[in-house]
Amino acid sequence: MTDSDRSTDSHLEVRTLDKTYPGGLTAVEELSLSLASGELLVLVGPSGCGKSTTLRCIAGLEEPTDGDIRIGGRSVLGRRPEEREIAMVFQNYALYPHKTARQNIGFGLRMTTDLSEETIETRVEDVADTLGITELLDKKPGSLSGGQQQRVALGRAIVRDPSVFLLDEPLSNLDATLRGRMRTEIQQLQRDLDVTTIYVTHDQVEAMTIGDRIAVLRDGQLQQVDTPMSCYHEPANRFVASFIGEPSMNLLDCRLGPTETALTGTVDYPLDDRLAAAASEARERGVVLGFRPESPTLSTATDGDDAAAPSFTGQVDVVEPIGERSFVYVTLASGPQVTVATPGRTPVRQGASVDVRIPPAGVHLFDAATGQALVHPDRDDQPDVAGITTEELD
């Protein structure tokens, strides 16, 4: 394939994709996604949810059981992997140990194109310069660090000038510091190249920081596809609420009381008009009350600025200071443990008796039977742990 064969439209569509293996194991079920040209979409979910299978079907390494995959408006089903204008970076980098970085980067071009050796060498040099690895070109993978090997693997993908990048957990083998730095580099590189990209990870923090949008999978089924902040603040269901966010959303099982103005169960929580209307939709099935760790406040007294908010007495189990904020784990008198994010200098100690105040404006409600969201807080009213609202930042 020559450069003139490549499509300038890299819009990617996955249409009702199914993948069932012999024996009846369904890895992906009726998955539909649409990526605009140049978009970076992150597939995220727990191990075994179908992320890598989806990627392999797009790449042509797996044959879908049903559905279609289209790039630039054309179906790529039946095409060999090298004919799909796709470049893939694997978790283990898959570098040839006996070849230099230069040879590894140019290998795909030599195998799949009719480009001259001079053109290939020029491309390799240009890509190495972009990635800052020119001085590594004549070294073999065994003498490179994990981050350097990752750059070589990215270079091998970039040099092909693909329509679509597929990155399968590319940072999972790196230490935390290097992983953070490489996240930033991949974002900048993807924007500079303006190439449609699907990035697979099980790390929801990675998903939140990298993607233009994220697609959350569970057991092969799409749960939600939206911007990272929308998935965080407006999760489509209980699973997304619990999976996106670190620490995850606090979730308490309840039911609507006889007066329909309060929830009862693991906690008794009075409802304002907004919450009462939403809870009435799941009157017979039960309700899950949810709130992010940054929504409540802690106090050792019964007064305060938000004293009108429903308050629950509890005991501090663990305090995790992480710099500018701390995560405080509190077991409520009614039994469940909740997590509260506080400013880092909050004087809270293990074993202390505290009041956890949960303002109605920070409450999510979910249907206990279906898991579907019933109501979310107004995002403009939500403070962070420093008490700054979105409106104040605008």
C-alpha positions as CSV (number, residue, x, y, z in Angstrom):
1,M,0.0,0.0,0.0
2,T,1.3,3.4,-0.9
3,D,0.6,6.8,0.7
4,S,-1.8,7.7,-2.1
5,D,-4.0,4.8,-1.1
6,R,-4.6,6.1,2.4
7,S,-7.9,7.7,3.3
8,T,-8.0,11.3,4.5
9,D,-11.2,10.5,6.4
10,S,-10.4,8.6,9.5
11,H,-14.0,8.6,10.9
12,L,-14.3,5.2,12.7
13,E,-17.6,3.4,13.3
14,V,-18.2,0.2,15.2
15,R,-21.7,-1.0,14.4
16,T,-23.5,-3.6,16.7
17,L,-20.3,-5.6,17.1
18,D,-20.7,-9.1,18.5
19,K,-17.9,-11.5,19.4
20,T,-18.7,-15.0,20.7
21,Y,-16.0,-17.6,21.1
22,P,-16.5,-21.4,20.6
23,G,-18.1,-22.7,23.7
24,G,-20.6,-19.8,23.9
25,L,-18.4,-17.2,25.7
26,T,-19.7,-13.8,24.6
27,A,-16.8,-11.2,24.9
28,V,-18.6,-8.3,23.2
29,E,-22.3,-7.8,22.7
30,E,-24.0,-5.3,20.3
31,L,-21.3,-2.7,20.8
32,S,-21.7,0.5,18.8
33,L,-19.2,3.4,18.8
34,S,-18.6,6.3,16.5
35,L,-15.3,8.4,16.5
36,A,-14.8,11.6,14.6
37,S,-11.6,12.0,12.7
38,G,-8.9,13.0,15.1
39,E,-10.8,12.0,18.2
40,L,-9.2,10.1,21.1
41,L,-11.7,7.7,22.7
42,V,-10.7,5.6,25.8
43,L,-12.2,2.2,26.3
44,V,-12.2,1.5,30.0
45,G,-13.6,-1.2,32.2
46,P,-12.6,-4.0,34.5
47,S,-10.5,-7.0,33.3
48,G,-12.5,-9.3,31.0
49,C,-15.0,-6.7,30.0
50,G,-14.2,-6.9,26.2
51,K,-11.9,-3.9,25.7
52,S,-9.0,-5.7,24.1
53,T,-11.3,-8.0,22.1
54,T,-13.0,-4.9,20.6
55,L,-9.5,-3.5,19.7
56,R,-8.4,-6.8,18.1
57,C,-11.6,-6.9,16.0
58,I,-11.0,-3.4,14.8
59,A,-7.4,-4.3,14.0
60,G,-8.3,-7.4,12.1
61,L,-6.7,-9.8,14.6
62,E,-10.1,-11.2,15.5
63,E,-13.0,-11.9,13.3
64,P,-16.3,-10.5,14.7
65,T,-19.3,-12.9,15.0
66,D,-21.6,-10.1,13.8
67,G,-21.7,-6.4,13.1
68,D,-19.5,-4.1,11.0
69,I,-16.4,-1.9,11.4
70,R,-16.0,1.1,9.0
71,I,-13.1,3.5,8.5
72,G,-13.7,6.6,6.4
73,G,-17.2,5.2,5.5
74,R,-15.8,1.9,4.2
75,S,-16.2,-1.5,5.8
76,V,-12.9,-3.1,6.7
77,L,-14.3,-6.5,7.4
78,G,-12.5,-9.2,5.4
79,R,-9.4,-7.0,5.0
80,R,-6.1,-8.2,6.4
81,P,-4.7,-6.2,9.3
82,E,-2.0,-4.5,7.2
83,E,-4.7,-3.4,4.7
84,R,-6.8,-1.5,7.3
85,E,-4.7,1.7,7.6
86,I,-4.4,0.9,11.3
87,A,-1.3,0.9,13.6
88,M,-1.4,-0.8,17.0
89,V,0.7,-0.5,20.1
90,F,0.6,-3.5,22.4
91,Q,1.0,-3.7,26.2
92,N,4.3,-5.6,25.9
93,Y,5.6,-3.3,23.1
94,A,6.4,-6.3,20.9
95,L,9.8,-5.1,19.8
96,Y,12.2,-7.4,18.0
97,P,15.1,-7.9,20.5
98,H,17.7,-8.5,17.8
99,K,16.9,-5.4,15.8
100,T,17.9,-1.8,16.6
101,A,15.3,0.8,17.4
102,R,15.8,2.2,13.9
103,Q,15.1,-1.3,12.4
104,N,12.1,-1.8,14.7
105,I,10.5,1.5,13.7
106,G,11.0,1.0,10.0
107,F,10.1,-2.7,10.0
108,G,6.4,-2.2,9.2
109,L,7.1,0.1,6.3
110,R,9.5,-2.4,4.8
111,M,7.0,-5.3,5.1
112,T,3.8,-3.6,3.9
113,T,4.8,-0.8,1.5
114,D,6.8,-0.3,-1.7
115,L,8.5,2.8,-0.3
116,S,12.2,3.3,-1.1
117,E,14.8,2.6,1.5
118,E,15.7,6.3,1.4
119,T,12.1,7.4,2.1
120,I,11.8,4.9,4.9
121,E,15.0,6.1,6.5
122,T,13.8,9.7,6.2
123,R,10.5,8.8,7.9
124,V,12.2,7.0,10.7
125,E,14.5,9.9,11.4
126,D,11.6,12.3,11.4
127,V,9.6,10.2,13.8
128,A,12.6,9.7,16.1
129,D,13.1,13.5,16.2
130,T,9.4,14.0,17.0
131,L,9.6,11.5,19.9
132,G,13.0,12.7,21.1
133,I,14.7,9.3,20.6
134,T,17.2,10.1,17.8
135,E,20.2,9.1,20.0
136,L,18.5,5.7,20.6
137,L,18.1,4.6,17.0
138,D,21.1,2.4,16.9
139,K,20.4,0.7,20.2
140,K,18.6,-2.6,20.8
141,P,15.5,-2.9,23.1
142,G,17.5,-4.8,25.7
143,S,19.6,-1.6,26.4
144,L,16.5,0.7,26.6
145,S,14.4,1.7,29.6
146,G,10.7,0.9,29.7
147,G,9.8,4.5,28.7
148,Q,12.3,4.4,25.8
149,Q,10.9,1.1,24.6
150,Q,7.5,2.6,24.7
151,R,8.6,5.5,22.5
152,V,10.1,3.1,20.0
153,A,6.8,1.2,19.9
154,L,4.9,4.4,19.4
155,G,7.4,5.4,16.7
156,R,6.8,2.1,14.8
157,A,3.1,3.0,14.8
158,I,3.5,6.6,13.9
159,V,5.9,6.0,11.0
160,R,3.2,4.2,9.1
161,D,1.0,7.3,9.0
162,P,-2.1,5.3,9.8
163,S,-5.7,6.5,9.7
164,V,-6.4,5.0,13.2
165,F,-4.2,4.3,16.2
166,L,-5.1,1.5,18.6
167,L,-3.3,1.5,21.9
168,D,-3.8,-1.5,24.1
169,E,-2.9,-0.7,27.7
170,P,0.4,0.8,26.5
171,L,1.5,2.2,29.9
172,S,0.7,-0.7,32.2
173,N,4.3,-1.9,32.4
174,L,5.7,1.5,33.5
175,D,6.2,2.8,37.1
176,A,3.8,5.4,38.4
177,T,6.0,8.5,37.7
178,L,6.9,7.5,34.2
179,R,3.3,6.5,33.5
180,G,2.1,10.0,34.4
181,R,4.7,11.6,32.1
182,M,3.9,9.3,29.2
183,R,0.2,10.0,29.5
184,T,1.0,13.7,28.9
185,E,3.3,12.9,26.0
186,I,0.7,10.6,24.3
187,Q,-2.0,13.3,24.6
188,Q,0.3,15.9,23.1
189,L,1.5,13.5,20.4
190,Q,-2.0,12.5,19.4
191,R,-3.2,16.1,19.1
192,D,-0.1,17.0,17.0
193,L,-0.7,14.1,14.7
194,D,-4.5,14.6,14.7
195,V,-5.1,10.9,14.2
196,T,-8.2,9.0,15.3
197,T,-7.2,6.9,18.4
198,I,-8.8,4.3,20.6
199,Y,-6.9,3.8,23.9
200,V,-7.7,0.8,26.0
201,T,-7.1,0.8,29.8
202,H,-8.5,-0.7,33.0
203,D,-7.2,2.4,34.9
204,Q,-10.1,4.8,35.2
205,V,-7.7,7.7,36.3
206,E,-5.8,7.2,33.0
207,A,-9.1,7.2,31.2
208,M,-10.3,10.4,32.8
209,T,-7.0,12.3,32.0
210,I,-6.4,11.1,28.4
211,G,-9.7,10.8,26.5
212,D,-11.8,13.3,24.6
213,R,-14.5,10.8,25.5
214,I,-14.6,7.6,27.4
215,A,-16.6,4.4,26.7
216,V,-17.3,2.3,29.8
217,L,-17.7,-1.4,29.2
218,R,-18.9,-4.1,31.5
219,D,-19.3,-7.8,30.6
220,G,-18.9,-6.9,26.9
221,Q,-21.7,-4.3,27.0
222,L,-21.4,-0.6,26.6
223,Q,-22.6,1.2,29.8
224,Q,-21.9,4.8,28.8
225,V,-20.0,6.9,26.3
226,D,-19.5,10.5,27.1
227,T,-16.9,13.1,28.1
228,P,-14.8,12.2,31.2
229,M,-16.5,14.9,33.3
230,S,-20.0,13.8,32.2
231,C,-19.3,10.2,33.2
232,Y,-18.0,11.4,36.5
233,H,-20.8,13.9,37.4
234,E,-23.6,12.2,35.5
235,P,-23.0,8.5,35.4
236,A,-25.6,6.6,33.4
237,N,-26.0,3.9,36.0
238,R,-24.7,2.5,39.3
239,F,-21.9,0.6,37.7
240,V,-20.4,3.7,36.0
241,A,-20.9,5.6,39.3
242,S,-18.9,3.0,41.2
243,F,-16.2,2.5,38.5
244,I,-15.4,6.1,37.5
245,G,-13.8,8.1,40.3
246,E,-11.1,7.4,42.8
247,P,-12.2,6.9,45.5
248,S,-15.5,5.7,44.0
249,M,-18.9,7.2,44.7
250,N,-20.5,6.3,48.0
251,L,-23.6,4.2,47.4
252,L,-26.2,3.4,50.1
253,D,-29.2,1.1,49.6
254,C,-32.5,2.6,50.6
255,R,-36.2,2.6,49.9
256,L,-38.8,5.3,49.7
257,G,-40.6,5.8,53.1
258,P,-44.4,5.7,53.5
259,T,-44.6,9.5,53.4
260,E,-42.6,9.7,50.2
261,T,-40.6,12.6,51.6
262,A,-37.6,10.5,53.0
263,L,-35.5,7.5,52.2
264,T,-35.1,4.8,54.8
265,G,-32.7,1.8,55.0
266,T,-29.0,2.0,55.5
267,V,-29.6,5.7,56.3
268,D,-32.7,7.8,56.8
269,Y,-32.5,10.8,54.5
270,P,-35.1,13.5,54.0
271,L,-35.9,14.4,50.4
272,D,-36.3,17.8,48.9
273,D,-38.8,18.2,46.0
274,R,-36.2,17.3,43.3
275,L,-35.1,14.1,45.0
276,A,-38.6,13.1,46.0
277,A,-39.9,13.3,42.4
278,A,-37.0,11.2,41.2
279,A,-37.3,8.6,44.0
280,S,-41.1,8.1,43.2
281,E,-40.1,6.5,39.9
282,A,-38.6,3.6,41.8
283,R,-41.1,3.4,44.6
284,E,-41.5,-0.4,44.4
285,R,-38.0,-1.3,43.5
286,G,-35.9,0.6,45.9
287,V,-33.4,3.5,45.6
288,V,-29.7,3.8,45.9
289,L,-28.5,7.1,47.3
290,G,-25.1,8.1,45.9
291,F,-22.7,11.0,46.6
292,R,-19.1,11.7,45.6
293,P,-16.5,11.9,48.4
294,E,-16.2,15.7,47.8
295,S,-19.9,16.4,48.4
296,P,-20.3,15.9,52.2
297,T,-18.5,17.9,54.9
298,L,-17.1,16.6,58.2
299,S,-17.7,18.3,61.6
300,T,-17.2,17.4,65.2
301,A,-19.9,19.9,66.1
302,T,-23.6,20.1,65.3
303,D,-23.5,23.6,63.8
304,G,-21.8,25.1,60.8
305,D,-22.5,26.7,57.4
306,D,-24.4,23.7,56.2
307,A,-26.0,22.6,59.4
308,A,-29.3,22.4,57.6
309,A,-28.0,19.5,55.5
310,P,-28.9,15.9,56.7
311,S,-26.2,14.8,59.2
312,F,-25.1,11.3,60.2
313,T,-22.9,10.4,63.1
314,G,-19.9,8.2,62.6
315,Q,-16.4,7.2,63.6
316,V,-13.3,7.8,61.6
317,D,-11.6,4.5,60.6
318,V,-8.8,5.7,58.5
319,V,-7.3,9.0,57.3
320,E,-5.4,9.0,54.0
321,P,-3.5,12.2,53.5
322,I,-2.4,12.7,49.9
323,G,-1.1,16.3,50.0
324,E,-3.6,19.1,49.4
325,R,-6.5,16.8,50.4
326,S,-7.2,13.8,52.6
327,F,-9.6,10.9,52.2
328,V,-11.4,10.1,55.5
329,Y,-13.1,6.8,55.8
330,V,-16.0,6.9,58.3
331,T,-18.2,4.1,59.5
332,L,-21.7,5.6,60.1
333,A,-23.6,4.6,63.2
334,S,-26.1,2.9,60.9
335,G,-23.4,0.6,59.7
336,P,-22.1,1.5,56.2
337,Q,-18.7,3.0,55.6
338,V,-18.4,6.2,53.5
339,T,-15.5,8.2,52.1
340,V,-15.2,11.9,52.6
341,A,-12.6,14.2,50.8
342,T,-11.4,17.0,53.0
343,P,-8.7,19.7,52.7
344,G,-5.3,18.2,53.6
345,R,-4.9,20.2,56.8
346,T,-8.3,19.1,58.2
347,P,-7.6,18.1,61.9
348,V,-9.3,14.7,61.8
349,R,-7.9,11.7,63.6
350,Q,-8.6,8.0,63.6
351,G,-11.2,7.0,66.1
352,A,-12.8,10.5,66.3
353,S,-16.5,10.9,66.4
354,V,-17.7,13.1,63.5
355,D,-20.9,14.3,61.8
356,V,-21.1,13.6,58.0
357,R,-23.3,16.2,56.4
358,I,-24.6,15.3,52.9
359,P,-26.3,18.3,51.2
360,P,-29.2,17.4,48.9
361,A,-27.6,19.3,46.1
362,G,-24.8,16.7,46.0
363,V,-27.0,13.6,46.0
364,H,-27.5,11.1,43.1
365,L,-30.3,8.6,43.0
366,F,-30.3,5.3,41.2
367,D,-32.9,2.6,40.7
368,A,-32.0,-0.3,43.0
369,A,-33.3,-2.9,40.5
370,T,-32.1,-1.7,37.2
371,G,-29.1,0.4,38.4
372,Q,-30.2,3.3,36.0
373,A,-29.7,6.8,37.2
374,L,-32.8,8.7,38.4
375,V,-31.3,12.1,39.1
376,H,-28.0,13.9,39.3
377,P,-26.9,17.0,41.1
378,D,-26.7,20.3,39.2
379,R,-23.0,20.4,38.2
380,D,-22.9,24.2,38.6
381,D,-23.7,23.9,42.3
382,Q,-21.0,21.3,43.1
383,P,-18.0,22.4,45.1
384,D,-14.6,20.8,45.1
385,V,-12.8,20.0,48.4
386,A,-11.7,23.6,48.6
387,G,-15.2,24.9,48.4
388,I,-14.9,26.4,44.9
389,T,-17.9,26.0,42.6
390,T,-17.8,25.6,38.9
391,E,-19.6,28.9,38.5
392,E,-16.8,30.7,40.4
393,L,-14.2,29.3,38.1
394,D,-15.9,30.5,34.9
